[in-house]
Amino acid sequence: MAVADADPRPGAALPIVAIIVSYGRRADLARCLASLGRQSPALEGVIVVDNGSTDGTVEMVRRDFPWVRLVAAPENLGPCVARNLAALMTEAPFLWFLDSDTELRPADGAARMHALFAAPEVGAVGGEALLGPGDEIVGVKRMLMRPNGVVQGDSIFAGVADCEVIASCNLMMRRPAFLAAGGFDPFYFFFYEDMDVTWRVGRQGFRQLVLAPMPVVHHFSERMRVKRLWLEARNRMYFCVKNMGLRSVLRMPLNDLAFLLDPDNLRRLFRRAAKSGGAKSLIQVAGAAPAGGGGKLRRAALLAFAMGARMVMTYLALPLVIGPALRARRRPPLDVSALPPHLRGLAKPEAAA
């Protein structure tokens, strides 16, 4: 495993390190890094952890972005372990987690998000994400089963709003709050890991804010969508048992039903389905990706099927996750000991310098 020499750009003013995990997304990562290079003021640094890509990603970063700190892992560590490693490689007070397939539109995006941390009670800040290549907004207030049984869904707004969870495609956090929350839980691998860590930051008493308009364009990969249903169902159950207790399991069907009975939610779902051939809305809400479009009746049937399939899979996952979830309820602060032994030597700020 190699770590590239750091070559930070001169004049860095913001005490922020951006963290990006990449796996086989060379073109998308290049677009993301180019947009980071246009940030003004510049960031303190950028760390990329490549999870064993074979498409020339590592060579591209070394050649075209020498100011990036690069960790070239020989295997797929998963997003959670890779992000935790990067967070331990820096002492910057703010961490900015971005997906490799995101593209920053405003050149002052980092500065605008960072400004919200002037209030000491703010622990995390997110920005809206747009589905590329168009301008359809992905809700940063993702569907969430709250303790009172009320569903919190997508919200389109302008300005600054409080929320309970933030998607990691565009997420800035206080590093001490992130570490105290235990970092990203590797059990998830991916899906719900961002919801989990921001939920736990909120439980520390921090406010979590979403800033709009402050968009990134999210160039989703279709190849992941069709494979995500089981993993998302399993992780949903794990999240609820871990963070809300076993009682929350009984409320899942009621929450899904409440979400579907909300006319505003249905209108948004069908509008997205009509625009995208039925895939995007079902993916975002039900975790499935049935192919093809069709009329309202067909889309409603596909949505009902996807929601039903997810619910069945979610309950099938309960025996698999109940033990790990209960043990993880008291997750210790993130430190080097949480990493696999072969990564611990990299998890020092001086190792990346």
C-alpha positions in Angstrom: 0.0 0.0 0.0 1.4 3.3 -1.0 0.8 6.8 0.2 1.7 9.6 -2.2 3.7 12.6 -1.0 1.6 15.5 0.0 2.0 18.6 -2.2 -0.6 21.0 -0.8 -1.5 24.0 -2.9 0.0 27.3 -1.6 -2.2 29.8 0.1 -4.6 27.3 1.8 -6.8 29.2 4.1 -9.6 27.0 5.3 -8.8 24.5 8.0 -10.6 21.7 6.1 -9.5 18.4 4.7 -11.7 16.9 2.0 -11.9 13.1 2.1 -12.9 11.0 -0.9 -13.0 7.2 -1.3 -12.8 5.9 -4.9 -13.3 2.5 -6.5 -13.2 2.2 -10.2 -14.5 5.7 -10.9 -11.5 7.4 -12.6 -13.4 9.9 -14.8 -15.8 10.8 -12.0 -13.0 11.2 -9.5 -11.1 13.5 -11.9 -14.1 15.7 -12.3 -14.6 15.8 -8.5 -10.9 16.7 -7.8 -10.9 19.4 -10.6 -13.9 21.0 -8.9 -12.1 20.9 -5.5 -9.1 22.6 -7.1 -11.4 25.5 -8.0 -12.4 26.1 -4.4 -11.6 29.6 -3.2 -10.2 29.9 -0.6 -8.4 26.7 -1.0 -8.6 23.8 1.4 -5.9 22.7 3.8 -5.7 19.4 1.9 -7.4 16.6 0.1 -7.1 12.9 0.9 -8.1 10.2 -1.6 -8.3 6.6 -0.6 -8.4 4.3 -3.6 -9.9 0.9 -2.8 -7.9 -1.2 -5.3 -9.1 0.3 -8.6 -7.8 -1.3 -11.7 -9.0 1.4 -14.2 -5.9 3.7 -13.9 -7.4 5.8 -11.1 -4.2 5.8 -9.0 -2.0 6.8 -12.0 -4.4 9.6 -12.9 -4.4 11.1 -9.4 -0.6 11.0 -9.2 -0.2 12.5 -12.7 -2.9 15.1 -12.7 -3.4 16.0 -9.1 -0.1 16.0 -7.3 -1.4 18.1 -4.5 -3.7 15.3 -3.4 -2.7 12.9 -0.6 -3.2 9.5 -2.1 -3.6 6.1 -0.3 -3.5 3.3 -2.9 -5.0 0.3 -1.1 -4.4 -3.1 -2.8 -7.9 -4.3 -1.8 -11.4 -2.8 -1.3 -11.4 -1.6 2.3 -15.0 -0.4 2.0 -16.1 3.3 2.3 -16.3 3.2 6.1 -12.8 1.8 6.9 -11.3 4.0 4.1 -12.9 7.2 5.5 -12.0 6.4 9.0 -8.4 5.9 7.9 -8.3 9.2 6.1 -9.8 11.0 9.2 -7.0 9.7 11.3 -4.4 10.9 8.8 -5.1 14.5 9.5 -5.4 16.8 12.4 -7.5 19.4 10.5 -10.4 20.5 12.7 -13.0 20.0 9.9 -13.5 17.0 7.6 -15.4 17.3 4.4 -16.6 13.9 3.1 -17.5 13.8 -0.6 -18.4 10.9 -2.9 -16.1 10.3 -5.8 -18.9 10.9 -8.2 -19.8 14.3 -7.0 -19.0 17.6 -8.6 -18.9 20.9 -6.7 -20.6 23.7 -8.5 -20.0 26.8 -6.4 -16.3 27.8 -6.1 -17.0 29.1 -2.6 -18.9 26.1 -1.4 -16.4 25.0 1.2 -16.3 28.5 2.6 -20.0 28.8 2.8 -20.4 25.5 4.6 -17.5 26.3 6.9 -19.0 29.6 7.9 -21.9 27.9 9.6 -19.5 26.3 12.1 -19.0 29.8 13.7 -21.8 28.7 16.0 -20.1 26.2 18.4 -23.2 24.1 18.7 -23.1 23.1 15.0 -21.5 19.7 14.6 -22.2 18.9 10.9 -23.2 20.7 7.8 -24.5 19.2 4.5 -25.5 20.7 1.2 -28.1 19.6 -1.3 -27.2 17.2 -4.0 -28.5 17.3 -7.6 -28.9 14.2 -9.8 -26.6 14.8 -12.8 -26.8 15.8 -15.5 -30.1 17.5 -14.6 -31.1 19.5 -11.6 -33.4 17.2 -9.8 -32.7 17.4 -6.0 -31.8 14.5 -3.9 -33.2 15.0 -0.4 -30.6 15.4 2.3 -33.3 14.7 4.9 -33.5 11.1 4.0 -36.4 8.8 5.0 -35.9 8.1 8.7 -37.9 6.3 11.3 -38.0 8.7 14.2 -38.6 7.6 17.8 -42.1 9.0 17.7 -43.0 7.0 14.7 -43.2 10.0 12.3 -41.5 9.7 8.9 -39.1 12.5 8.0 -38.7 12.6 4.2 -37.2 14.8 1.5 -37.4 18.5 1.9 -36.8 21.1 -0.8 -36.0 24.4 0.9 -33.8 27.5 0.6 -31.5 28.8 3.3 -30.4 26.9 6.3 -32.4 24.1 8.0 -31.9 21.8 10.9 -32.0 18.1 10.2 -31.3 14.8 11.9 -29.2 13.0 9.3 -27.1 14.1 6.4 -25.9 12.2 3.3 -22.2 11.7 3.0 -22.0 12.7 -0.6 -21.6 16.3 0.7 -20.9 16.3 4.4 -18.7 18.5 6.5 -18.1 17.7 10.2 -16.1 18.8 13.2 -13.4 16.2 13.5 -13.7 15.9 17.3 -17.4 15.3 17.0 -16.8 12.7 14.2 -14.2 10.9 16.3 -16.3 10.9 19.5 -19.2 9.4 17.5 -16.9 6.5 16.6 -16.5 7.3 13.0 -18.2 5.3 10.3 -19.4 1.9 11.5 -17.7 -0.7 9.2 -20.6 -3.1 9.7 -22.6 -1.2 7.1 -19.9 -1.3 4.4 -22.1 1.2 2.6 -25.7 2.5 2.8 -26.9 4.0 6.0 -23.4 4.5 7.3 -23.7 8.3 6.9 -27.2 8.3 8.5 -25.6 6.4 11.4 -22.7 8.7 12.1 -24.6 11.9 11.8 -27.4 10.5 14.0 -24.8 9.9 16.7 -23.2 13.3 16.3 -26.7 14.7 16.9 -27.0 12.6 20.0 -23.9 14.4 21.4 -26.0 17.6 21.5 -24.8 19.1 18.2 -27.0 20.8 15.7 -26.8 19.5 12.2 -27.6 21.9 9.4 -28.3 21.7 5.7 -27.4 24.6 3.4 -29.3 25.3 0.2 -28.6 26.3 -2.5 -25.1 24.8 -2.1 -25.3 22.0 -4.6 -23.1 19.3 -5.8 -24.0 17.3 -8.8 -24.2 13.6 -8.0 -23.4 11.4 -11.0 -25.0 8.2 -9.8 -23.7 4.8 -10.9 -26.5 2.5 -12.3 -24.4 -0.6 -11.6 -24.8 -0.2 -7.9 -28.5 0.5 -7.9 -29.7 -3.0 -9.0 -27.6 -4.7 -6.3 -28.5 -2.6 -3.3 -31.9 -3.9 -2.1 -30.7 -6.6 0.3 -27.8 -4.5 1.7 -30.0 -1.5 2.2 -32.7 -3.6 3.9 -30.1 -5.2 6.2 -28.5 -1.9 7.1 -31.9 -0.3 7.8 -32.6 -3.0 10.4 -29.2 -2.7 11.9 -29.5 1.1 12.1 -32.9 1.0 13.9 -31.9 -1.7 16.4 -28.5 0.0 17.1 -29.7 3.6 17.5 -33.4 3.3 18.4 -33.9 -0.1 20.1 -36.0 -3.1 19.3 -39.3 -1.2 19.7 -38.5 0.7 16.5 -38.6 -2.6 14.6 -42.4 -2.8 15.3 -43.0 0.7 13.8 -41.3 0.0 10.4 -44.5 -1.0 8.5 -46.4 2.0 9.9 -43.6 4.3 8.9 -43.5 3.0 5.3 -47.3 3.2 5.1 -47.3 6.7 6.4 -44.7 7.7 3.8 -46.7 6.2 1.0 -50.0 7.9 2.2 -48.4 11.3 2.1 -49.7 12.9 -1.2 -46.6 15.1 -1.4 -44.3 12.1 -1.3 -46.3 10.3 -3.9 -46.3 13.3 -6.3 -42.6 13.6 -6.0 -42.1 9.9 -6.6 -44.2 9.7 -9.7 -42.7 13.0 -11.0 -39.2 11.5 -10.7 -40.4 8.1 -12.1 -41.8 9.8 -15.2 -38.6 11.8 -15.6 -36.2 8.9 -15.2 -38.0 5.9 -16.5 -39.1 4.7 -13.1 -35.7 4.0 -11.6 -34.6 7.0 -9.6 -37.6 7.4 -7.4 -37.9 3.8 -6.6 -34.2 3.6 -5.8 -34.2 6.5 -3.5 -37.2 5.5 -1.5 -37.5 1.7 -1.7 -33.9 0.7 -2.5 -34.8 -1.1 -5.7 -34.3 -0.4 -9.4 -37.0 -2.0 -11.6 -36.4 -1.3 -15.2 -38.7 0.5 -17.6 -41.2 3.2 -17.3 -44.9 3.1 -17.9 -48.1 4.8 -16.7 -49.1 5.7 -13.2 -50.6 2.4 -12.5 -47.4 0.5 -13.5 -45.2 2.9 -11.5 -47.5 2.5 -8.4 -47.3 -1.3 -8.8 -43.5 -1.2 -9.0 -43.3 1.1 -6.0 -45.6 -1.2 -4.0 -43.6 -4.2 -5.0 -40.3 -2.6 -4.1 -41.5 -1.4 -0.8 -42.9 -4.8 0.0 -39.7 -6.5 -1.0 -37.7 -4.2 1.1 -39.9 -4.8 4.2 -39.7 -8.6 3.8 -35.9 -8.4 3.5 -35.6 -6.0 6.4 -37.3 -8.4 8.7 -35.4 -11.4 7.4 -32.2 -9.5 8.3 -33.2 -9.2 12.0 -31.6 -12.4 13.2 -28.4 -11.5 11.4 -28.0 -8.0 12.8 -29.5 -8.0 16.3 -26.4 -9.2 18.0 -23.9 -6.9 16.3 -26.4 -3.9 16.6 -26.8 -4.3 20.3 -23.1 -4.7 20.9 -22.5 -1.5 18.8 -24.8 0.7 20.8 -21.9 1.9 22.9 -19.4 2.4 20.1 -16.1 3.8 21.5 -14.5 6.9 20.0 -12.6 6.3 16.8 -8.9 5.8 17.2 -6.1 3.8 15.5 -7.1 0.6 17.3 -10.3 0.5 15.3 -8.5 0.0 12.1 -7.2 -3.3 10.7 -3.6 -3.9 11.9 -2.0 -3.4 8.5 -3.5 0.1 8.2 -2.5 1.5 11.6 0.9 2.6 10.5 -0.8 5.0 8.0 -3.2 6.5 10.4 -0.9 9.3 11.6 -0.9 12.8 10.3 2.8 12.7 9.6 2.4 9.5 7.5 0.6 11.5 4.9 2.9 14.5 5.0 
